[in-house]
């Protein structure tokens, strides 16, 4: 039971982080950067960290998209 609660806490934290980062990603997308690698690079250039306080990579950005759905494009 304790493990389920811990997993739920981590998921909730990840959801909140995704909600915070998505508006920034939408700005990057709308500015014309629309690849996984390009968006990961733009997030790193803006010093936006992942939930685990790490740099962004295409795979970490892809994971965030899977969690939160597609970015609203132009």
N, CA, C and O atoms as a GROMACS GRO file, in nm:
protein
  296
    1UNK      N    1   0.081  -0.119   0.000
    1UNK     CA    2   0.000   0.000   0.000
    1UNK      C    3   0.085   0.126   0.000
    1UNK      O    4   0.052   0.221  -0.071
    2UNK      N    5   0.193   0.129   0.076
    2UNK     CA    6   0.279   0.246   0.083
    2UNK      C    7   0.339   0.280  -0.052
    2UNK      O    8   0.355   0.397  -0.085
    3UNK      N    9   0.374   0.178  -0.130
    3UNK     CA   10   0.432   0.200  -0.261
    3UNK      C   11   0.332   0.268  -0.355
    3UNK      O   12   0.370   0.356  -0.431
    4UNK      N   13   0.206   0.228  -0.350
    4UNK     CA   14   0.104   0.290  -0.434
    4UNK      C   15   0.090   0.438  -0.401
    4UNK      O   16   0.075   0.521  -0.492
    5UNK      N   17   0.096   0.472  -0.274
    5UNK     CA   18   0.086   0.612  -0.233
    5UNK      C   19   0.208   0.691  -0.283
    5UNK      O   20   0.194   0.805  -0.328
    6UNK      N   21   0.324   0.630  -0.274
    6UNK     CA   22   0.445   0.698  -0.322
    6UNK      C   23   0.440   0.720  -0.472
    6UNK      O   24   0.476   0.827  -0.521
    7UNK      N   25   0.395   0.621  -0.546
    7UNK     CA   26   0.383   0.633  -0.691
    7UNK      C   27   0.281   0.742  -0.726
    7UNK      O   28   0.305   0.822  -0.816
    8UNK      N   29   0.171   0.747  -0.655
    8UNK     CA   30   0.069   0.849  -0.679
    8UNK      C   31   0.125   0.988  -0.653
    8UNK      O   32   0.093   1.082  -0.726
    9UNK      N   33   0.206   1.003  -0.550
    9UNK     CA   34   0.267   1.132  -0.517
    9UNK      C   35   0.361   1.176  -0.628
    9UNK      O   36   0.359   1.292  -0.668
   10UNK      N   37   0.444   1.084  -0.677
   10UNK     CA   38   0.538   1.117  -0.785
   10UNK      C   39   0.462   1.155  -0.912
   10UNK      O   40   0.500   1.251  -0.980
   11UNK      N   41   0.357   1.081  -0.944
   11UNK     CA   42   0.277   1.113  -1.062
   11UNK      C   43   0.211   1.249  -1.050
   11UNK      O   44   0.208   1.326  -1.147
   12UNK      N   45   0.160   1.280  -0.934
   12UNK     CA   46   0.097   1.411  -0.913
   12UNK      C   47   0.199   1.524  -0.928
   12UNK      O   48   0.169   1.628  -0.987
   13UNK      N   49   0.318   1.503  -0.875
   13UNK     CA   50   0.424   1.603  -0.888
   13UNK      C   51   0.463   1.621  -1.035
   13UNK      O   52   0.483   1.733  -1.081
   14UNK      N   53   0.472   1.511  -1.108
   14UNK     CA   54   0.506   1.518  -1.251
   14UNK      C   55   0.396   1.590  -1.329
   14UNK      O   56   0.426   1.667  -1.420
   15UNK      N   57   0.271   1.565  -1.294
   15UNK     CA   58   0.160   1.633  -1.361
   15UNK      C   59   0.167   1.784  -1.337
   15UNK      O   60   0.145   1.863  -1.430
   16UNK      N   61   0.196   1.824  -1.214
   16UNK     CA   62   0.206   1.968  -1.183
   16UNK      C   63   0.322   2.031  -1.259
   16UNK      O   64   0.310   2.142  -1.310
   17UNK      N   65   0.434   1.961  -1.267
   17UNK     CA   66   0.550   2.014  -1.339
   17UNK      C   67   0.516   2.029  -1.488
   17UNK      O   68   0.551   2.129  -1.550
   18UNK      N   69   0.448   1.931  -1.544
   18UNK     CA   70   0.409   1.938  -1.685
   18UNK      C   71   0.318   2.058  -1.708
   18UNK      O   72   0.333   2.129  -1.807
   19UNK      N   73   0.224   2.082  -1.618
   19UNK     CA   74   0.135   2.197  -1.629
   19UNK      C   75   0.213   2.328  -1.627
   19UNK      O   76   0.177   2.423  -1.697
   20UNK      N   77   0.319   2.334  -1.548
   20UNK     CA   78   0.402   2.455  -1.540
   20UNK      C   79   0.484   2.476  -1.666
   20UNK      O   80   0.504   2.590  -1.709
   21UNK      N   81   0.532   2.367  -1.725
   21UNK     CA   82   0.624   2.376  -1.839
   21UNK      C   83   0.550   2.390  -1.972
   21UNK      O   84   0.604   2.448  -2.066
   22UNK      N   85   0.430   2.338  -1.982
   22UNK     CA   86   0.358   2.340  -2.110
   22UNK      C   87   0.340   2.479  -2.171
   22UNK      O   88   0.355   2.492  -2.292
   23UNK      N   89   0.309   2.583  -2.094
   23UNK     CA   90   0.298   2.715  -2.158
   23UNK      C   91   0.430   2.761  -2.220
   23UNK      O   92   0.430   2.826  -2.324
   24UNK      N   93   0.541   2.727  -2.159
   24UNK     CA   94   0.672   2.761  -2.214
   24UNK      C   95   0.695   2.684  -2.343
   24UNK      O   96   0.745   2.739  -2.441
   25UNK      N   97   0.659   2.557  -2.344
   25UNK     CA   98   0.674   2.474  -2.463
   25UNK      C   99   0.586   2.527  -2.575
   25UNK      O  100   0.628   2.530  -2.691
   26UNK      N  101   0.466   2.569  -2.543
   26UNK     CA  102   0.378   2.625  -2.645
   26UNK      C  103   0.438   2.752  -2.706
   26UNK      O  104   0.426   2.775  -2.826
   27UNK      N  105   0.501   2.836  -2.623
   27UNK     CA  106   0.569   2.955  -2.674
   27UNK      C  107   0.681   2.917  -2.770
   27UNK      O  108   0.696   2.977  -2.876
   28UNK      N  109   0.759   2.817  -2.732
   28UNK     CA  110   0.869   2.770  -2.817
   28UNK      C  111   0.814   2.716  -2.948
   28UNK      O  112   0.865   2.747  -3.055
   29UNK      N  113   0.708   2.636  -2.939
   29UNK     CA  114   0.644   2.577  -3.058
   29UNK      C  115   0.593   2.686  -3.152
   29UNK      O  116   0.617   2.683  -3.272
   30UNK      N  117   0.522   2.783  -3.095
   30UNK     CA  118   0.464   2.890  -3.175
   30UNK      C  119   0.570   2.982  -3.235
   30UNK      O  120   0.544   3.050  -3.335
   31UNK      N  121   0.689   2.984  -3.176
   31UNK     CA  122   0.800   3.062  -3.232
   31UNK      C  123   0.868   2.989  -3.348
   31UNK      O  124   0.956   3.045  -3.413
   32UNK      N  125   0.827   2.864  -3.374
   32UNK     CA  126   0.878   2.793  -3.490
   32UNK      C  127   0.963   2.671  -3.463
   32UNK      O  128   1.000   2.601  -3.557
   33UNK      N  129   0.996   2.644  -3.339
   33UNK     CA  130   1.074   2.526  -3.306
   33UNK      C  131   0.977   2.413  -3.277
   33UNK      O  132   0.905   2.416  -3.177
   34UNK      N  133   0.975   2.312  -3.367
   34UNK     CA  134   0.872   2.210  -3.356
   34UNK      C  135   0.925   2.067  -3.364
   34UNK      O  136   0.853   1.975  -3.403
   35UNK      N  137   1.051   2.048  -3.327
   35UNK     CA  138   1.105   1.913  -3.319
   35UNK      C  139   1.135   1.880  -3.173
   35UNK      O  140   1.153   1.970  -3.091
   36UNK      N  141   1.139   1.751  -3.142
   36UNK     CA  142   1.171   1.711  -3.004
   36UNK      C  143   1.305   1.767  -2.960
   36UNK      O  144   1.317   1.824  -2.851
   37UNK      N  145   1.405   1.752  -3.044
   37UNK     CA  146   1.539   1.799  -3.010
   37UNK      C  147   1.545   1.950  -2.999
   37UNK      O  148   1.610   2.004  -2.910
   38UNK      N  149   1.478   2.019  -3.090
   38UNK     CA  150   1.478   2.165  -3.087
   38UNK      C  151   1.411   2.219  -2.962
   38UNK      O  152   1.460   2.315  -2.902
   39UNK      N  153   1.301   2.160  -2.924
   39UNK     CA  154   1.231   2.206  -2.804
   39UNK      C  155   1.313   2.173  -2.680
   39UNK      O  156   1.321   2.255  -2.588
   40UNK      N  157   1.373   2.056  -2.675
   40UNK     CA  158   1.460   2.021  -2.562
   40UNK      C  159   1.574   2.121  -2.550
   40UNK      O  160   1.606   2.166  -2.440
   41UNK      N  161   1.636   2.155  -2.661
   41UNK     CA  162   1.745   2.252  -2.661
   41UNK      C  163   1.696   2.389  -2.612
   41UNK      O  164   1.763   2.454  -2.532
   42UNK      N  165   1.579   2.432  -2.662
   42UNK     CA  166   1.525   2.562  -2.622
   42UNK      C  167   1.495   2.565  -2.471
   42UNK      O  168   1.520   2.666  -2.406
   43UNK      N  169   1.442   2.457  -2.417
   43UNK     CA  170   1.416   2.452  -2.273
   43UNK      C  171   1.547   2.463  -2.195
   43UNK      O  172   1.554   2.534  -2.095
   44UNK      N  173   1.650   2.393  -2.241
   44UNK     CA  174   1.780   2.400  -2.174
   44UNK      C  175   1.839   2.541  -2.184
   44UNK      O  176   1.897   2.590  -2.087
   45UNK      N  177   1.824   2.607  -2.300
   45UNK     CA  178   1.875   2.743  -2.316
   45UNK      C  179   1.805   2.841  -2.223
   45UNK      O  180   1.864   2.941  -2.182
   46UNK      N  181   1.680   2.813  -2.191
   46UNK     CA  182   1.604   2.898  -2.099
   46UNK      C  183   1.625   2.856  -1.954
   46UNK      O  184   1.564   2.914  -1.863
   47UNK      N  185   1.710   2.758  -1.931
   47UNK     CA  186   1.741   2.708  -1.796
   47UNK      C  187   1.618   2.652  -1.726
   47UNK      O  188   1.604   2.663  -1.604
   48UNK      N  189   1.530   2.589  -1.804
   48UNK     CA  190   1.413   2.520  -1.749
   48UNK      C  191   1.456   2.375  -1.725
   48UNK      O  192   1.500   2.308  -1.819
   49UNK      N  193   1.444   2.327  -1.605
   49UNK     CA  194   1.486   2.191  -1.572
   49UNK      C  195   1.369   2.095  -1.577
   49UNK      O  196   1.253   2.134  -1.567
   50UNK      N  197   1.402   1.968  -1.593
   50UNK     CA  198   1.300   1.864  -1.584
   50UNK      C  199   1.254   1.853  -1.439
   50UNK      O  200   1.310   1.917  -1.350
   51UNK      N  201   1.152   1.773  -1.416
   51UNK     CA  202   1.101   1.754  -1.280
   51UNK      C  203   1.212   1.704  -1.187
   51UNK      O  204   1.213   1.736  -1.068
   52UNK      N  205   1.303   1.627  -1.241
   52UNK     CA  206   1.412   1.571  -1.159
   52UNK      C  207   1.535   1.660  -1.157
   52UNK      O  208   1.644   1.616  -1.121
   53UNK      N  209   1.516   1.786  -1.197
   53UNK     CA  210   1.623   1.887  -1.193
   53UNK      C  211   1.738   1.853  -1.286
   53UNK      O  212   1.855   1.876  -1.254
   54UNK      N  213   1.705   1.798  -1.402
   54UNK     CA  214   1.805   1.759  -1.502
   54UNK      C  215   1.782   1.837  -1.631
   54UNK      O  216   1.683   1.908  -1.646
   55UNK      N  217   1.877   1.821  -1.724
   55UNK     CA  218   1.863   1.881  -1.856
   55UNK      C  219   1.758   1.805  -1.937
   55UNK      O  220   1.728   1.688  -1.910
   56UNK      N  221   1.703   1.874  -2.035
   56UNK     CA  222   1.606   1.813  -2.126
   56UNK      C  223   1.678   1.743  -2.240
   56UNK      O  224   1.782   1.790  -2.288
   57UNK      N  225   1.623   1.632  -2.282
   57UNK     CA  226   1.666   1.559  -2.401
   57UNK      C  227   1.540   1.529  -2.482
   57UNK      O  228   1.430   1.536  -2.427
   58UNK      N  229   1.554   1.496  -2.609
   58UNK     CA  230   1.433   1.463  -2.686
   58UNK      C  231   1.346   1.357  -2.617
   58UNK      O  232   1.223   1.368  -2.618
   59UNK      N  233   1.407   1.258  -2.557
   59UNK     CA  234   1.330   1.151  -2.492
   59UNK      C  235   1.255   1.203  -2.369
   59UNK      O  236   1.142   1.160  -2.344
   60UNK      N  237   1.316   1.294  -2.291
   60UNK     CA  238   1.245   1.345  -2.174
   60UNK      C  239   1.130   1.435  -2.216
   60UNK      O  240   1.025   1.438  -2.151
   61UNK      N  241   1.150   1.509  -2.324
   61UNK     CA  242   1.041   1.591  -2.376
   61UNK      C  243   0.928   1.504  -2.430
   61UNK      O  244   0.810   1.534  -2.410
   62UNK      N  245   0.964   1.395  -2.497
   62UNK     CA  246   0.863   1.302  -2.549
   62UNK      C  247   0.781   1.241  -2.435
   62UNK      O  248   0.660   1.222  -2.448
   63UNK      N  249   0.846   1.211  -2.325
   63UNK     CA  250   0.777   1.158  -2.208
   63UNK      C  251   0.678   1.261  -2.152
   63UNK      O  252   0.566   1.225  -2.114
   64UNK      N  253   0.719   1.386  -2.147
   64UNK     CA  254   0.629   1.490  -2.100
   64UNK      C  255   0.508   1.501  -2.192
   64UNK      O  256   0.396   1.516  -2.144
   65UNK      N  257   0.528   1.493  -2.323
   65UNK     CA  258   0.416   1.498  -2.417
   65UNK      C  259   0.321   1.382  -2.395
   65UNK      O  260   0.199   1.399  -2.400
   66UNK      N  261   0.375   1.265  -2.372
   66UNK     CA  262   0.291   1.147  -2.348
   66UNK      C  263   0.206   1.167  -2.224
   66UNK      O  264   0.092   1.120  -2.218
   67UNK      N  265   0.260   1.235  -2.125
   67UNK     CA  266   0.188   1.259  -2.000
   67UNK      C  267   0.077   1.362  -2.019
   67UNK      O  268  -0.030   1.349  -1.960
   68UNK      N  269   0.102   1.464  -2.101
   68UNK     CA  270   0.012   1.579  -2.103
   68UNK      C  271  -0.063   1.600  -2.234
   68UNK      O  272  -0.150   1.686  -2.240
   69UNK      N  273  -0.033   1.525  -2.336
   69UNK     CA  274  -0.102   1.544  -2.463
   69UNK      C  275  -0.025   1.636  -2.555
   69UNK      O  276   0.080   1.687  -2.518
   70UNK      N  277  -0.077   1.658  -2.675
   70UNK     CA  278  -0.005   1.736  -2.775
   70UNK      C  279   0.001   1.885  -2.740
   70UNK      O  280  -0.084   1.939  -2.670
   71UNK      N  281   0.103   1.948  -2.792
   71UNK     CA  282   0.120   2.092  -2.778
   71UNK      C  283   0.027   2.160  -2.876
   71UNK      O  284   0.009   2.113  -2.988
   72UNK      N  285  -0.032   2.270  -2.834
   72UNK     CA  286  -0.120   2.347  -2.924
   72UNK      C  287  -0.033   2.423  -3.022
   72UNK      O  288   0.037   2.517  -2.984
   73UNK      N  289  -0.038   2.383  -3.145
   73UNK     CA  290   0.042   2.447  -3.248
   73UNK      C  291  -0.029   2.567  -3.307
   73UNK      O  292  -0.140   2.602  -3.266
   74UNK      N  293   0.036   2.630  -3.404
   74UNK     CA  294  -0.021   2.749  -3.468
   74UNK      C  295  -0.148   2.718  -3.544
   74UNK      O  296  -0.208   2.809  -3.603
   0.00000   0.00000   0.00000
